[in-house]
Amino acid sequence: MPASLASRRGYAALMTVLVALGASLTIIGSFTFFALNEVRVNRGFVKAIEARTAAESGIEDIVYRLVSGKPTSASETLAVGNAVTETTITQNGDQRVIRAEGLREDYHQNMETRVDVATDAVNFFYGVQAGNGGVAMANGARINGNLFSNGSVTGGRVTGDAIVATGLAALPSVEWPAGCLASCGNADNTFANTAGNEDIAQSFTANATGPLPKISIFLGKNGTPTADLNVRITTDVGGRPNTFAIPDGDATILRSAVGVTPAWIDVMFAMPPNLTSGAKYWIVLDYSRNSAVNNWNWRKDNTDGYAGQTGKRTANWSAGNPTWTSVGGDLAFRLWIGGANTSLANTTVDGTARAPVFTNVSAGGVRCPNPRCVVAS
């Protein structure tokens, strides 16, 4: 066979193979493109469904809360699987307009519903409602539903929300400076920094007869004090504190509860001492040690404008006949006479918990403090 003919045949075979290979690659590429596009479309469809499901879940959550009397906010965010829903509530007459937007990456689904709220009926949404005596649960006791109590609640489990009302008035009975909420006093007043001022006191006159469940001190610390502060309520003896507290007039301020920046520090009495209207008393903070670095700062008003009252310091408030010296002003404090402290203690709450004080409480499956543990004031 001539060489030229053989080479032509080889060239023809090679071209045939190349054409077949090109056609195959084109077909395979087309299938691959369509397959990948289908996968992308399916994934987008799944994400769109997830976004829609999240929006529906947001609507259902708000409707459930409205119907069952649970608290709602004007806007909320809820995680649903891999998606998130953002809900808003607006009022239109007797209607609540609920809008929800489900979000899953770049996919958004919006939904809206309207709920009519009847105003001619009052529903009772609590499984248990208790008075001032409160509720004590033991031996695995459980309340199915919501709990509202005017008194303290201890032990057990609440499957809904638990609300413990505060037993105190919104405003203090006695205070100085009057109406101060932050940055109270106009000067620092360090104590327990030398041997001569380990203890400090502020006088006040009771304006009512009744129990003293709570006082607040505008207090800060310097450095790291090595012990807690003892709080005493004493009577007045010749313009100075007595050397012993009145019955039940003892409490403690934990050093861990006080920050470097002065702020209101609440002091609760387990059994509130009783005060008599018109009688003069002293709030005494007893530290019984001193340090130039690790000490305390009870803010004061150096104008000494609190009529008939003042702040004083001494080395040892309860030793024999202590000598008290003026601090050059009045120390910032406030107190509540009447009512009683309420708290929620040793309780598991499946929903939201609201109380003035929490002790060993979990809400929504998480130990307090957390966003579902709301401090009532």
C-alpha positions, 0 to 999 in steps of 0.5 A, spaced: 500 500 500 502 506 498 505 510 504 500 516 502 494 512 502 496 509 508 497 516 511 490 518 509 486 513 512 490 514 519 488 521 518 481 519 517 481 515 523 484 520 527 478 525 525 473 520 526 475 519 533 476 526 535 469 528 532 466 522 536 470 524 542 468 531 541 460 529 540 461 525 547 464 531 551 458 535 548 453 530 550 456 529 557 457 537 558 450 538 557 448 532 561 452 535 567 450 542 566 443 540 566 444 536 572 448 541 576 443 546 574 437 541 577 441 540 583 442 548 584 434 549 583 433 543 588 437 546 593 434 553 592 427 550 592 429 547 599 431 553 602 425 557 600 421 552 603 425 552 609 424 560 609 417 559 608 417 554 614 420 559 618 415 565 617 409 560 618 413 558 625 413 565 627 406 567 625 404 561 629 408 563 635 405 570 636 398 567 635 399 562 640 402 567 645 396 572 643 391 566 644 394 564 651 396 570 654 403 570 654 407 576 653 409 578 646 414 584 644 413 589 638 418 585 634 422 578 635 427 574 632 426 566 632 431 561 630 427 555 626 432 550 624 437 553 619 433 559 618 431 565 622 424 568 622 423 576 624 416 577 626 413 584 628 406 586 631 402 592 630 395 594 632 389 596 628 383 597 632 381 590 635 386 587 630 393 585 631 397 585 624 402 580 625 408 580 619 413 575 619 419 574 614 423 567 613 430 568 612 434 562 609 441 565 606 438 569 600 431 566 600 426 570 603 419 569 604 414 574 607 407 572 611 402 576 614 395 574 618 390 578 622 388 576 629 381 579 632 382 581 639 376 580 643 375 586 648 368 584 652 371 578 656 377 577 660 380 570 660 384 567 666 390 564 664 393 562 670 394 554 672 395 557 679 394 564 682 396 565 689 396 571 694 401 574 699 402 567 702 406 565 696 407 558 694 411 552 696 412 546 692 416 540 695 417 532 693 417 533 685 410 538 685 409 541 678 404 546 676 401 545 669 400 552 666 402 559 668 403 561 675 402 568 678 403 569 686 403 576 690 408 572 695 414 568 694 415 561 690 419 556 692 421 549 689 417 545 684 416 546 677 412 550 673 410 548 665 408 555 663 410 562 665 412 564 673 410 571 675 412 573 682 409 580 684 414 585 688 411 586 695 415 593 695 412 600 693 415 603 687 418 609 690 423 608 697 420 611 703 426 615 705 432 617 701 438 621 700 439 625 696 432 625 694 430 622 687 437 620 685 438 614 680 445 614 678 451 618 680 448 619 686 452 624 691 457 629 689 463 626 693 467 620 694 467 617 701 472 612 702 472 608 708 476 602 711 482 605 709 485 606 715 484 604 722 480 610 725 474 609 720 473 601 719 466 602 720 461 608 717 454 610 719 448 614 716 442 616 720 435 617 718 428 618 721 422 613 719 416 616 716 412 610 717 411 604 722 412 597 719 417 592 717 424 594 713 425 589 708 430 593 703 435 598 703 440 600 698 447 603 699 450 607 693 457 603 694 463 602 690 470 598 692 477 600 691 482 594 689 479 587 692 476 587 699 478 581 702 471 580 706 464 582 706 460 588 709 456 587 715 450 591 715 446 593 721 440 597 723 441 600 730 437 605 734 440 612 736 443 614 742 445 621 743 446 622 736 450 616 735 449 609 733 447 604 738 452 598 739 448 593 737 443 592 732 435 592 733 432 585 732 433 582 725 437 588 723 443 584 720 444 583 713 450 582 709 453 585 702 457 580 698 464 583 696 463 580 689 456 584 688 460 591 689 463 594 683 469 599 682 464 604 680 459 606 685 452 604 684 446 602 688 447 596 692 440 592 694 440 589 701 435 584 703 433 582 710 431 575 711 426 577 716 425 584 716 426 588 722 420 593 725 421 600 725 417 606 729 414 612 725 418 618 728 424 614 731 431 615 729 435 610 726 442 608 723 445 604 717 451 601 719 456 598 715 461 594 719 468 592 716 472 590 722 479 591 718 482 596 714 487 597 707 490 603 704 489 599 697 483 594 698 477 598 701 470 601 700 467 608 697 460 610 700 458 616 696 456 622 700 453 629 699 458 634 702 453 639 703 450 636 709 443 638 707 439 632 710 436 636 715 437 633 722 441 627 719 448 626 718 454 621 716 459 618 721 465 613 722 469 610 727 474 604 728 469 599 732 462 601 732 460 595 737 466 596 742 464 599 749 463 607 748 466 608 740 468 615 738 464 617 732 467 622 727 463 626 722 464 624 714 463 631 712 456 630 709 450 625 708 451 618 705 447 616 699 442 611 701 434 609 700 430 604 704 423 601 703 418 601 710 412 596 709 411 591 704 415 585 704 421 582 699 418 576 694 423 572 690 423 565 686 427 560 689 429 553 687 424 552 681 424 550 674 420 554 669 419 552 662 417 559 660 419 566 662 420 567 669 419 574 672 421 576 680 424 581 684 430 576 686 432 569 683 435 564 687 437 557 684 432 558 678 432 556 671 428 558 666 427 556 659 432 550 660 437 555 662 440 557 669 438 564 671 440 569 669 438 569 662 434 573 657 428 569 660 429 571 667 426 578 668 428 582 674 421 585 677 422 592 680 
